[in-house]
């Protein structure tokens, strides 16, 4: 019989975590989405513009409560709204992360622009 180590015991291995740089990159992208008026929840910023904080060895960010509901996937209006949201996110992302030459080459080989 195998038992797993309890959290906090010396033999337990923490799950992989994002680096501080990766988290800040995500926060910056969320800020760009919010600036483009995409309906997302962006992290709170303090007066210095910081979005990632640390207390007692734990990193954390604060987000406002954003009310909502799960989409009804059999409702065409909900599917349309999801498509619009995904398109808005991609439009902002495209300006931030232009397609690489490799991606263009693959799509061109399939006859896509």
Secondary structure, DSSP 4 states (H G I P E B T S, - for coil): ---PPPTTSTT--PPP---HHHHHHHHHHHHHHHHTT-S--PBP--TT----EEETTEEE--B---------TT-HHHHHHHHHHHHHHHHHHHHHSPPPHHHHHHHHHTT--
